[in-house]
Amino acid sequence: MPRITLSATELKGGETLNGTIENFANRVVELLMVSDRGEVQSLSYLLKPGIDSLSFTLPTARASGPQLLLVVAVPQVLDSLRQPRPMAADTFFLQALSEAQRNKVTVIAAARYVLLTN
């Protein structure tokens, strides 16, 4: 199971959220943010490789309110997890699940709650 470590779980506007992801066992890792409005946005482009871990820095100006940071680890790239624009969570996860089932891919995930305030 991937492990997410965050610098904080509550941040004010202008503060930066730093995090690391460990324990993903040579899998492809996708970093997603799910907003309280039910939108999913890929943040995988923020991931920086390290030794046995990935790190990321997220400026909090992106959103406010409760957010769910979701790490999804898969043995191969799933295009449905790499949407270029935010999209509704129900559609996003249905597409990802369908693609994973078609390709007989096991998906493992971990999540952390973050509160972003202005």
C-alpha positions in Angstrom: 0.0 0.0 0.0 1.5 3.4 -0.9 2.2 5.7 2.0 1.7 9.5 1.8 3.5 11.8 4.2 2.4 15.5 4.3 4.1 18.6 5.8 0.7 19.6 7.1 -3.0 18.7 6.9 -4.3 22.3 7.2 -2.9 25.1 5.2 -3.8 28.8 4.6 -3.7 30.4 1.1 -0.2 31.1 0.0 1.3 28.3 2.0 2.9 25.3 0.3 2.1 21.7 0.9 5.0 19.3 0.7 4.6 15.6 0.5 6.3 12.3 -0.2 5.0 9.0 -1.4 6.7 5.8 -0.4 6.0 2.0 -0.6 4.7 1.8 -4.1 6.9 -1.1 -5.2 8.0 -0.1 -8.7 4.5 0.7 -9.8 3.3 3.7 -11.9 2.1 6.4 -9.4 -0.6 8.9 -10.1 -1.3 11.8 -7.7 -4.9 13.1 -7.8 -6.7 15.8 -5.9 -10.5 15.4 -5.3 -12.2 18.6 -4.4 -15.2 19.0 -2.1 -17.1 19.8 -5.3 -16.5 16.3 -6.6 -13.9 17.2 -9.2 -10.8 15.2 -9.8 -7.6 16.8 -11.0 -4.3 15.0 -11.9 -1.3 16.4 -10.1 1.1 13.7 -11.3 3.1 16.3 -13.2 4.3 17.6 -9.8 5.9 14.3 -8.8 9.7 14.3 -8.5 11.6 11.0 -8.3 13.9 10.3 -5.4 15.5 7.2 -3.9 12.6 4.8 -3.2 10.2 7.7 -3.0 8.5 10.5 -4.9 8.1 14.0 -3.6 5.8 16.9 -4.6 5.2 20.5 -3.7 1.7 21.9 -4.1 1.0 25.6 -4.0 -2.4 26.0 -2.1 -3.6 28.8 -4.3 -5.2 26.1 -6.5 -8.2 25.5 -4.3 -9.8 26.0 -1.0 -11.9 23.8 1.3 -11.5 20.2 2.1 -9.5 18.2 -0.4 -8.6 14.6 -0.7 -5.1 13.8 -2.0 -5.3 10.4 -3.6 -2.3 8.3 -4.7 -3.1 5.5 -7.2 -0.4 2.9 -7.9 -0.8 0.6 -10.9 1.6 -1.8 -12.7 1.2 0.0 -16.0 0.0 3.4 -17.2 -3.7 3.9 -17.3 -4.6 6.8 -19.6 -7.9 7.4 -17.8 -5.9 8.4 -14.7 -4.1 11.1 -16.7 -6.9 13.5 -17.7 -5.5 16.9 -18.7 -8.4 18.9 -17.1 -10.4 18.5 -13.9 -13.5 16.3 -14.3 -16.4 15.0 -12.3 -15.3 12.3 -9.9 -18.1 9.8 -10.8 -17.0 9.9 -14.5 -13.3 9.9 -13.8 -13.4 6.9 -11.5 -15.8 4.9 -13.6 -13.5 5.3 -16.6 -10.4 4.4 -14.6 -12.1 1.3 -13.1 -13.3 0.2 -16.6 -9.8 0.6 -18.1 -8.3 -1.3 -15.2 -10.8 -4.2 -15.5 -10.3 -4.3 -19.3 -6.5 -4.5 -18.9 -6.7 -6.9 -15.8 -4.8 -4.4 -13.8 -4.8 -4.3 -10.0 -5.1 -0.8 -8.6 -3.9 0.1 -5.1 -4.5 3.5 -3.5 -4.0 5.6 -0.5 -5.6 8.9 0.5 -5.0 11.8 2.8 -7.4 14.6 3.8 -6.2 18.2 3.6 -8.0 21.4 4.5 -7.1 24.4 2.5 -8.3 27.8 3.8 -8.1 31.3 2.5 
